[in-house]
Amino acid sequence: MFLNRPEAPVAETGYRRDVVIINFMDEVGVGIVGLGNVGSGTLAILAENADQIALKLGFRLKVAAVCSRSVHSKQLPPALDGMFRTADWREVVTHPGVQIVAELVGGTTVASEIIEAAIRNRKSVVTANKELMADCGPEIWDRAIHAGINLAMEASVCGGIPIHAVLREGISGDRVVALYGILNGTCNYILTEMEKRGVSLQTVLEEAQRLGYAEADPSADIDGFDARSKLVLLAALAFGEKITPSDIFMEGIRRIQPVDFLYARQLKHTVRLICGGRQTPHGIILSVRPALIPASTILAGVQGPYNAVWVKGKYGEDTFYYGWGAGARPTGVAVVSDLMRVAREIRSGSPERVSPFAHERLGENKPLSIAYKRSAYYLRFRVNDRPGIIARLAGILAAKNISLEAVLQLPGEDPRDLPFAMTAEPTSEQSIREAIEEMSQLDFMTETPLALPMEAGL
Ligand code: HSE
């Protein structure tokens, strides 16, 4: 059978790149479990882009089965009319026509059962599940290897950015020394709106919830859990370590106020939720936290719900990746591309599978405590104003051997809840924490002081 587009140009060699023999006997069967945002996007791409996918593969990806609780009432792409539909995922993982199961349910309970059952039935698995992969992905990979099947998870981090492929293959010859990412689109949207419009986090969050950009329970995003799962996966790929999520220092964006952007601007910085990993001679330091980053850096230009990852390699130096972090179609592309990669391997019978964690074996070294991190700090206070406050705070910093760099205050603020900021020259996180602890006891503080690192060298 030929898939022929006669209008396409003939290459100089005379070889018609567009004339590809598509052997329908060789098609690889896919089962999709979960038809939420990502599942629907995946299905739409598999239907609409089927010919292009077949041109690239030389065989077709056939959607053999699809499962969702509402599968019988859902409008599905007409091109996929003949596929088997069920509300029971067990019928997908045991379906004889399914060779690859796409687990697009999310969460860690049913998703885990689906993946385990798929592996028992010797079906390869493609998943978008960052939480499950961050919690126990390496163990699932071990079971997949023993069962002789594949496991792929490109869609689990930064939906539309092929960052797994980059770390696993594109720059695998390098040694990553640092990685900084904006990995949560909801937080980035909230922070950039606060910055542009000078409005509170609560105002933007409520708007985003009304528009469906933020979840009704926003904690996973704004408290950092979503970004932390993603950093666990990137840390495995980049640094070769199996990290327990709770070992990563995590702080969300709830405490960021519009005034922080005003002071940050005076310092030629902005505020972003930064997921950072850096190799040190004693181990890696990992954190998810809001930070001041220089306004001139490429990461500071990442606006709205976009994601970005900046990687520094020992040999290849800087590379930067940017795109949608979520969304039905960008994430659907990641799932479909994984399906294609796994299907190719099934067709060619390759016994050599590249670990989705980019390393044959992951190390089990714990990340270093954030207390060892050194950087300059931005400190923001709210006080009930009276004489001597700055002298008192400066005294606490001096006693910890922390050198004060600048004091920033804007006119016209309420003296009963007066905001102002200080910056401190590079010091350890431990010293800053001790200073903040002492400062928060002072009776003129109207809230606990906020300390954000000022990330240099991005
Ligand atoms: N909720 C995530 C975000 C997308 O806001 O980036 C899915 O991980």
Boltz pocket constraint, residues with backbone or C-beta under 6 A from the ligand:
constraints:
  - pocket:
      binder: B
      contacts: [[A, 156], [A, 183], [A, 184], [A, 185], [A, 186], [A, 187], [A, 213], [A, 221], [A, 226], [A, 305], [A, 325], [A, 326]]
      max_distance: 6.0
